[in-house]
């Protein structure tokens, strides 16, 4: 037996795929409600944009399941957070607020250098961990329960807090693509440390996505399109296969409307994001009509 075969066999003994899944097997995993896929609209930074999005989605007769804010909790006033929570409750969607402290807001020079992207949005120093925890505790006190995280250590400590009753047990943690994960071993590590869903790197290929699904049970959040700052590519025609091989999956749709991850989405931008959901849904209906979308109001 050659060395590479031995390595593959060892991965298999741990319940991990032995390589990327080029055979693109169909996933038999599902959300608790039986759905294969849900829609998530990212980059909705405040209540005005959120209301415009929800109104537009309703006008199209569509269902979305998640709305994600990406600029950071610390940039929202209390009344903004409360308004977004109220909108989410009325529309029966999950509101995900992102942690504010991050590398790009820090005083670090390294993240501003040409090679700074290697740091992602991770936290530098224990004080930033403390601040990031406080950011989330503030949103919890107002009523939010779902959060977008950018640092593996931050995930670990929040999961410990959740287990020990320091924060509510119903809190949910979503890992951002800015962490840069794209393989089954990393995904398994995040799942073991309390991640409730994982957003892999934006350009993950179908065979890699299929292997990722084999390693974990939690939902995978996949970009159907991207802002210009992270490639600008649009993958609508790949969505049916994304659903088939990676269910349960959140389809992150509408990003191509923005120029960057923290784009300050206007009400008109929000309406365009709703249109992108409509376009993706058309592709699903045309090429994978038997795919099961979670019903409206499915939050867990």
TIDREN-698211 format. One line per 10 residues: number of its first residue (from 1); their letters; for each residue x, y, z of N, C-alpha, C. Coordinates in steps of 0.02 Angstrom, whole numbers, plus 50000, padded with zeros to 5 digits. Example, Ala and Ser with C-alpha at 12.3 -4.5 7.8 and 13.67 -1.06 7.14 Angstrom:
// residues 2
1> AS> 50660 49716 50390 50615 49775 50390 50660 49835 50390; 50642 49888 50354 50684 49947 50357 50645 50002 50394
This chain:
// residues 300
1> XXXXXXXXXX> 50043 49940 50000 50000 50000 50000 50044 50062 50000; 50031 50110 49954 50071 50170 49952 50048 50219 50007; 50089 50269 50020 50078 50315 50075 50012 50354 50068; 49997 50376 50007 49936 50415 49998 49873 50373 50010; 49875 50311 49989 49818 50266 50001 49810 50255 50077; 49865 50248 50112 49862 50241 50185 49831 50302 50218; 49850 50361 50193 49821 50423 50220 49747 50425 50208; 49725 50408 50148 49654 50408 50132 49617 50358 50176; 49645 50300 50186 49614 50250 50228 49606 50274 50300; 49657 50309 50325 49653 50334 50393 49597 50386 50400
11> XXXXXXXXXX> 49591 50430 50351 49537 50479 50352 49469 50442 50356; 49464 50388 50318 49402 50350 50318 49386 50319 50385; 49437 50298 50423 49425 50269 50489 49397 50320 50537; 49407 50385 50523 49381 50438 50566 49312 50462 50542; 49284 50428 50492 49220 50448 50467 49223 50508 50420; 49282 50523 50395 49292 50580 50349 49296 50555 50277; 49278 50596 50229 49288 50576 50159 49362 50567 50144; 49377 50521 50100 49446 50506 50085 49475 50551 50030; 49433 50596 50005 49454 50644 49954 49394 50685 49934; 49402 50730 49887 49344 50767 49863 49296 50719 49827
21> XXXXXXXXXX> 49232 50733 49832 49181 50686 49807 49164 50701 49734; 49208 50678 49689 49198 50692 49618 49137 50655 49589; 49111 50605 49625 49051 50571 49602 48988 50609 49620; 48995 50664 49657 48939 50708 49675 48878 50670 49700; 48886 50634 49755 48829 50595 49781 48774 50640 49807; 48713 50617 49803 48655 50654 49828 48653 50650 49904; 48646 50708 49936 48641 50709 50009 48571 50688 50031; 48568 50644 50081 48504 50625 50109 48489 50661 50175; 48532 50710 50193 48522 50748 50254 48473 50804 50240; 48437 50824 50292 48384 50874 50285 48381 50919 50347
31> XXXXXXXXXX> 48349 50977 50339 48330 51017 50396 48278 50977 50436; 48268 50997 50498 48220 50962 50541 48150 50961 50512; 48133 51011 50471 48066 51014 50441 48061 50975 50376; 48115 50941 50356 48116 50902 50295 48142 50939 50234; 48155 51004 50241 48179 51043 50185 48251 51028 50166; 48266 51037 50102 48334 51030 50077 48371 51097 50076; 48333 51151 50065 48365 51216 50059 48323 51272 50088; 48358 51326 50105 48327 51387 50129 48363 51446 50097; 48331 51503 50096 48361 51564 50070 48385 51609 50126; 48445 51636 50117 48473 51685 50163 48493 51747 50122
41> XXXXXXXXXX> 48474 51805 50145 48494 51867 50111 48542 51903 50157; 48606 51910 50138 48656 51943 50180 48661 52018 50166; 48698 52053 50208 48715 52122 50196 48659 52171 50207; 48610 52153 50248 48554 52199 50264 48573 52233 50329; 48595 52296 50323 48630 52328 50379 48586 52367 50428; 48522 52375 50414 48480 52413 50459 48407 52401 50445; 48363 52429 50487 48291 52415 50482 48259 52440 50417; 48281 52497 50390 48250 52522 50328 48261 52474 50270; 48324 52451 50263 48340 52404 50210 48304 52337 50221; 48299 52316 50284 48266 52253 50300 48192 52256 50282
51> XXXXXXXXXX> 48160 52311 50298 48089 52317 50281 48079 52317 50205; 48123 52353 50169 48118 52354 50096 48127 52285 50066; 48175 52247 50093 48186 52179 50070 48124 52135 50082; 48099 52136 50143 48043 52093 50160 47980 52111 50120; 47970 52176 50109 47913 52197 50069 47920 52172 49997; 47981 52177 49970 47992 52156 49901 47984 52080 49894; 48011 52043 49942 48004 51970 49941 47930 51950 49944; 47894 51984 49988 47822 51970 49994 47786 51986 49929; 47806 52040 49896 47776 52058 49833 47788 52007 49778; 47845 51973 49781 47860 51921 49733 47828 51854 49752
61> XXXXXXXXXX> 47800 51849 49811 47771 51786 49834 47823 51734 49851; 47882 51758 49873 47938 51714 49889 47943 51702 49965; 47981 51652 49982 47997 51638 50052 48072 51645 50063; 48092 51685 50111 48162 51684 50134 48161 51664 50207; 48218 51640 50231 48220 51612 50298 48268 51648 50345; 48318 51682 50316 48369 51718 50356 48383 51785 50325; 48393 51834 50369 48419 51899 50350 48481 51911 50393; 48537 51928 50360 48600 51934 50396 48628 52005 50390; 48645 52033 50446 48678 52098 50450 48753 52085 50456; 48794 52123 50419 48866 52106 50416 48913 52160 50440
71> XXXXXXXXXX> 48889 52220 50455 48934 52274 50475 48953 52270 50549; 48912 52237 50590 48929 52230 50660 48877 52260 50707; 48863 52224 50761 48814 52245 50810 48831 52314 50838; 48896 52327 50849 48917 52388 50882 48902 52450 50840; 48885 52441 50776 48869 52498 50734 48794 52510 50729; 48755 52472 50768 48683 52481 50770 48662 52511 50837; 48615 52559 50835 48585 52585 50896 48537 52532 50924; 48523 52536 50989 48476 52489 51019 48410 52487 50982; 48385 52546 50964 48321 52548 50930 48324 52516 50860; 48383 52518 50828 48391 52484 50764 48386 52409 50773
81> XXXXXXXXXX> 48420 52384 50823 48418 52312 50837 48347 52290 50853; 48313 52328 50896 48245 52311 50914 48199 52311 50853; 48208 52361 50810 48166 52365 50750 48177 52305 50704; 48240 52283 50698 48255 52226 50656 48228 52162 50686; 48232 52155 50751 48203 52097 50786 48128 52095 50775; 48095 52153 50780 48023 52156 50771 48004 52138 50699; 48042 52163 50650 48029 52146 50580 48037 52071 50568; 48090 52042 50597 48102 51970 50589 48046 51929 50620; 48023 51950 50678 47968 51913 50712 47905 51915 50670; 47888 51974 50644 47827 51981 50604 47832 51940 50539
91> XXXXXXXXXX> 47890 51942 50507 47899 51906 50443 47916 51832 50453; 47929 51812 50515 47947 51743 50532 48010 51721 50495; 48061 51765 50500 48127 51749 50473 48178 51752 50531; 48234 51718 50522 48288 51720 50571 48331 51782 50557; 48343 51822 50608 48388 51879 50602 48455 51860 50631; 48508 51867 50590 48576 51852 50611 48615 51918 50613; 48639 51937 50673 48679 51997 50680 48753 51977 50686; 48797 52016 50656 48868 51998 50656 48905 52033 50713; 48956 51998 50738 48997 52028 50791 49033 52089 50763; 49037 52142 50803 49067 52204 50780 49143 52202 50780
101> XXXXXXXXXX> 49176 52193 50837 49249 52190 50838 49275 52139 50787; 49322 52161 50747 49352 52119 50695 49417 52150 50672; 49455 52113 50634 49522 52137 50614 49519 52203 50577; 49470 52211 50532 49468 52270 50490 49448 52333 50528; 49421 52327 50587 49404 52385 50628 49456 52398 50682; 49503 52352 50690 49554 52355 50743 49610 52404 50724; 49654 52418 50772 49711 52462 50761 49770 52426 50730; 49763 52362 50715 49816 52323 50684 49835 52349 50615; 49900 52355 50603 49923 52373 50536 49924 52313 50490; 49931 52253 50517 49942 52194 50475 49883 52182 50428
111> XXXXXXXXXX> 49822 52193 50452 49764 52179 50410 49758 52228 50352; 49792 52285 50358 49789 52336 50305 49844 52326 50252; 49887 52278 50261 49941 52265 50214 49917 52221 50157; 49954 52216 50102 49933 52173 50046 49922 52101 50066; 49957 52078 50118 49949 52008 50140 49901 52002 50199; 49870 52057 50218 49826 52057 50277 49765 52013 50270; 49745 51997 50208 49686 51955 50200 49695 51886 50230; 49757 51866 50241 49769 51801 50272 49741 51798 50343; 49733 51857 50374 49707 51861 50442 49631 51855 50442; 49599 51865 50384 49527 51866 50382 49500 51922 50425
121> XXXXXXXXXX> 49446 51907 50461 49417 51955 50508 49431 51934 50581; 49480 51891 50590 49493 51862 50656 49513 51915 50707; 49506 51896 50771 49518 51942 50826 49590 51938 50850; 49618 51997 50865 49689 52003 50886 49690 52025 50959; 49714 51979 51001 49719 51994 51072 49657 51974 51112; 49667 51961 51176 49612 51939 51219 49562 51996 51233; 49585 52058 51231 49538 52113 51241 49485 52114 51186; 49505 52097 51125 49456 52095 51071 49407 52038 51080; 49430 51982 51110 49383 51928 51127 49332 51953 51177; 49355 51988 51229 49309 52015 51279 49259 52062 51247
131> XXXXXXXXXX> 49283 52106 51205 49239 52155 51172 49189 52120 51126; 49212 52069 51091 49167 52032 51046 49113 51996 51085; 49130 51969 51143 49080 51937 51185 49029 51989 51209; 49054 52047 51229 49010 52101 51253 48963 52124 51198; 48988 52127 51136 48946 52147 51080 48886 52101 51073; 48900 52036 51079 48847 51987 51073 48800 51988 51133; 48827 51997 51193 48785 52000 51253 48736 52059 51249; 48759 52114 51219 48714 52172 51211 48655 52154 51167; 48668 52121 51111 48613 52102 51065 48568 52050 51097; 48597 52004 51136 48556 51955 51171 48507 51989 51218
141> XXXXXXXXXX> 48531 52039 51254 48489 52075 51302 48430 52108 51268; 48439 52129 51205 48384 52161 51169 48337 52109 51139; 48362 52049 51126 48318 51996 51103 48343 51955 51044; 48402 51969 51017 48428 51930 50962 48458 51865 50988; 48455 51812 50946 48481 51747 50967 48526 51714 50914; 48536 51746 50857 48577 51715 50805 48633 51763 50785; 48694 51735 50778 48752 51779 50770 48801 51751 50719; 48830 51799 50682 48882 51784 50632 48950 51796 50663; 48993 51745 50663 49059 51749 50695 49114 51743 50644; 49173 51773 50662 49229 51776 50616 49293 51745 50645
151> XXXXXXXXXX> 49288 51713 50702 49348 51689 50736 49332 51623 50772; 49374 51573 50761 49362 51506 50789 49366 51506 50865; 49413 51545 50893 49418 51549 50965 49357 51582 50996; 49331 51632 50962 49270 51665 50985 49211 51615 50985; 49208 51574 50933 49157 51521 50931 49164 51475 50991; 49224 51453 51004 49235 51405 51059 49213 51433 51126; 49232 51495 51141 49215 51522 51207 49140 51536 51211; 49109 51558 51157 49036 51569 51158 48999 51503 51167; 49024 51450 51137 48993 51384 51147 49000 51362 51220; 49058 51375 51251 49066 51359 51322 49017 51400 51364
161> XXXXXXXXXX> 49008 51463 51347 48961 51506 51383 48890 51480 51375; 48874 51457 51316 48808 51429 51303 48796 51366 51344; 48846 51322 51346 48840 51260 51383 48834 51271 51458; 48868 51324 51483 48869 51337 51554 48816 51387 51578; 48772 51407 51533 48716 51450 51552 48733 51524 51558; 48792 51544 51532 48810 51615 51534 48772 51655 51481; 48752 51622 51428 48709 51652 51377 48654 51601 51363; 48597 51622 51334 48541 51576 51324 48560 51516 51281; 48533 51458 51299 48550 51397 51262 48525 51396 51191; 48475 51439 51175 48448 51441 51107 48488 51485 51060
171> XXXXXXXXXX> 48543 51516 51084 48586 51555 51040 48616 51511 50985; 48621 51539 50926 48647 51501 50869 48706 51539 50838; 48756 51502 50815 48817 51533 50790 48832 51510 50718; 48838 51558 50675 48852 51547 50605 48924 51570 50591; 48963 51529 50557 49033 51546 50543 49040 51576 50474; 49072 51634 50471 49079 51671 50409 49130 51641 50361; 49118 51656 50296 49168 51637 50245 49234 51674 50256; 49233 51729 50294 49294 51767 50307 49343 51729 50352; 49321 51673 50381 49368 51630 50417 49410 51589 50369; 49387 51580 50308 49427 51547 50257 49428 51472 50259
181> XXXXXXXXXX> 49374 51440 50284 49372 51367 50287 49343 51337 50224; 49373 51281 50202 49349 51250 50140 49362 51176 50135; 49373 51141 50191 49385 51069 50187 49346 51033 50242; 49333 50968 50235 49293 50931 50283 49323 50929 50353; 49389 50927 50360 49419 50924 50427 49407 50989 50465; 49414 51046 50431 49400 51110 50463 49326 51115 50482; 49283 51093 50437 49211 51096 50450 49193 51054 50510; 49223 50994 50515 49210 50950 50573 49233 50983 50637; 49291 51014 50636 49317 51048 50695 49269 51103 50717; 49243 51142 50670 49196 51196 50687 49131 51167 50716
191> XXXXXXXXXX> 49107 51113 50686 49046 51081 50712 49057 51057 50784; 49114 51026 50796 49129 51001 50864 49135 51057 50914; 49152 51117 50891 49160 51174 50936 49098 51218 50940; 49042 51194 50914 48979 51228 50926 48949 51266 50868; 48978 51264 50809 48948 51299 50752 48881 51268 50735; 48832 51311 50722 48765 51288 50702 48756 51289 50627; 48797 51327 50591 48802 51323 50518 48869 51353 50498; 48893 51333 50439 48960 51351 50417 48957 51379 50346; 48987 51437 50336 48993 51466 50270 49064 51453 50244; 49074 51406 50199 49142 51394 50173 49164 51450 50126
201> XXXXXXXXXX> 49225 51445 50102 49251 51495 50055 49204 51500 49995; 49200 51559 49967 49149 51574 49917 49158 51536 49851; 49219 51518 49835 49232 51485 49771 49237 51409 49778; 49209 51381 49831 49212 51309 49841 49177 51273 49783; 49209 51222 49756 49183 51186 49699 49136 51130 49721; 49096 51106 49675 49043 51058 49693 49071 50994 49725; 49126 50968 49698 49154 50906 49727 49180 50917 49798; 49205 50979 49811 49227 50996 49879 49168 51004 49926; 49116 51035 49900 49055 51044 49939 49023 50977 49957; 49023 50930 49910 48995 50864 49923 49035 50827 49977
211> XXXXXXXXXX> 49101 50835 49975 49143 50803 50027 49131 50835 50095; 49123 50902 50095 49108 50938 50157 49044 50910 50188; 48993 50900 50147 48930 50873 50173 48938 50805 50205; 48981 50764 50178 48991 50697 50206 49019 50699 50277; 49054 50754 50294 49088 50758 50359 49046 50786 50415; 48994 50826 50399 48957 50861 50451 48881 50854 50440; 48844 50866 50494 48771 50862 50491 48738 50931 50490; 48773 50983 50514 48744 51049 50518 48737 51081 50448; 48693 51131 50441 48684 51163 50375 48749 51196 50350; 48755 51198 50284 48810 51233 50251 48780 51294 50216
221> XXXXXXXXXX> 48812 51351 50226 48789 51414 50196 48832 51429 50135; 48802 51432 50076 48842 51438 50015 48819 51499 49975; 48868 51539 49954 48853 51597 49913 48832 51577 49842; 48774 51600 49822 48753 51590 49752 48782 51645 49708; 48807 51698 49740 48837 51754 49704 48878 51794 49755; 48918 51840 49730 48965 51875 49774 48973 51948 49757; 48990 51989 49808 49009 52058 49794 49072 52061 49751; 49083 52119 49720 49142 52128 49678 49206 52117 49718; 49206 52136 49782 49267 52131 49823 49287 52059 49837; 49242 52012 49829 49259 51942 49842 49249 51899 49780
231> XXXXXXXXXX> 49260 51928 49722 49260 51890 49660 49207 51911 49611; 49148 51929 49636 49095 51952 49593 49062 51898 49551; 49079 51834 49563 49051 51782 49521 48979 51765 49541; 48941 51743 49491 48871 51726 49500 48862 51653 49481; 48836 51612 49527 48834 51540 49519 48763 51513 49515; 48716 51552 49490 48646 51532 49491 48633 51464 49460; 48667 51450 49404 48653 51386 49370 48683 51326 49406; 48727 51338 49454 48753 51283 49495 48709 51267 49555; 48661 51311 49569 48621 51303 49630 48585 51237 49635; 48552 51211 49581 48519 51146 49588 48566 51091 49613
241> XXXXXXXXXX> 48628 51090 49586 48675 51039 49608 48701 51054 49679; 48708 51118 49696 48726 51135 49765 48676 51104 49814; 48612 51113 49798 48560 51086 49842 48564 51010 49845; 48570 50979 49788 48569 50906 49785 48625 50874 49825; 48686 50902 49819 48743 50869 49851 48756 50894 49922; 48728 50952 49940 48748 50982 50004 48691 50992 50053; 48630 50971 50036 48574 50981 50083 48590 50951 50152; 48568 50986 50205 48531 51049 50208 48577 51109 50196; 48552 51156 50156 48594 51211 50134 48556 51277 50137; 48592 51330 50158 48566 51397 50152 48596 51428 50089
251> XXXXXXXXXX> 48554 51454 50046 48576 51487 49985 48583 51561 49999; 48645 51585 50003 48658 51655 50018 48654 51695 49954; 48601 51733 49947 48584 51763 49882 48577 51838 49888; 48600 51873 49837 48593 51946 49834 48658 51983 49841; 48713 51947 49854 48777 51979 49866 48805 52018 49807; 48786 51999 49746 48814 52033 49688 48790 52105 49681; 48738 52123 49720 48713 52192 49720 48764 52238 49753; 48803 52211 49799 48850 52251 49838 48920 52252 49807; 48959 52302 49826 49029 52305 49804 49076 52274 49855; 49053 52268 49917 49096 52240 49970 49052 52207 50023
261> XXXXXXXXXX> 49085 52168 50067 49051 52131 50119 49011 52177 50165; 49038 52234 50183 49005 52280 50229 48968 52337 50193; 48948 52324 50133 48912 52373 50093 48851 52398 50130; 48842 52464 50131 48786 52494 50167 48724 52492 50122; 48690 52436 50123 48635 52423 50078 48579 52476 50084; 48561 52506 50027 48506 52553 50026 48440 52514 50018; 48385 52550 50022 48320 52517 50012 48314 52492 49940; 48342 52530 49892 48340 52507 49823 48384 52445 49813; 48443 52444 49847 48486 52385 49844 48449 52324 49872; 48413 52334 49927 48376 52280 49959 48325 52250 49911
271> XXXXXXXXXX> 48292 52293 49873 48243 52269 49824 48278 52228 49770; 48338 52249 49751 48376 52211 49701 48398 52144 49729; 48414 52141 49793 48431 52077 49824 48371 52029 49821; 48312 52056 49834 48251 52015 49829 48242 51989 49758; 48258 52030 49708 48253 52008 49638 48301 51951 49625; 48360 51953 49655 48409 51899 49646 48382 51833 49674; 48347 51837 49731 48316 51777 49758 48266 51748 49707; 48227 51793 49678 48178 51772 49627 48213 51737 49569; 48271 51763 49548 48307 51734 49491 48334 51665 49509; 48360 51657 49570 48385 51592 49592 48328 51542 49597
281> XXXXXXXXXX> 48272 51564 49625 48215 51520 49631 48191 51496 49562; 48196 51539 49512 48177 51519 49444 48220 51461 49419; 48286 51466 49432 48332 51413 49411 48315 51347 49447; 48301 51351 49511 48283 51290 49549 48219 51259 49520; 48169 51301 49508 48105 51275 49482 48114 51245 49412; 48161 51272 49374 48171 51247 49306 48211 51182 49304; 48262 51176 49346 48309 51122 49340 48310 51072 49397; 48278 51087 49452 48273 51040 49508 48206 51052 49544; 48150 51047 49508 48085 51065 49536 48065 51022 49595; 48093 50962 49601 48076 50918 49657 48113 50936 49722
291> XXXXXXXXXX> 48160 50983 49717 48195 51005 49778 48146 51035 49828; 48156 51018 49892 48108 51039 49943 48135 51099 49981; 48098 51155 49976 48115 51215 50014 48082 51212 50082; 48117 51231 50135 48087 51234 50201 48028 51282 50199; 47975 51266 50236 47917 51312 50236 47934 51378 50270; 47893 51428 50257 47901 51492 50289 47897 51484 50364; 47939 51521 50400 47938 51519 50472 47983 51466 50504; 48017 51426 50462 48063 51376 50489 48127 51411 50510; 48141 51412 50575 48198 51449 50601 48251 51403 50631; 48237 51340 50640 48284 51294 50671 48295 51232 50628
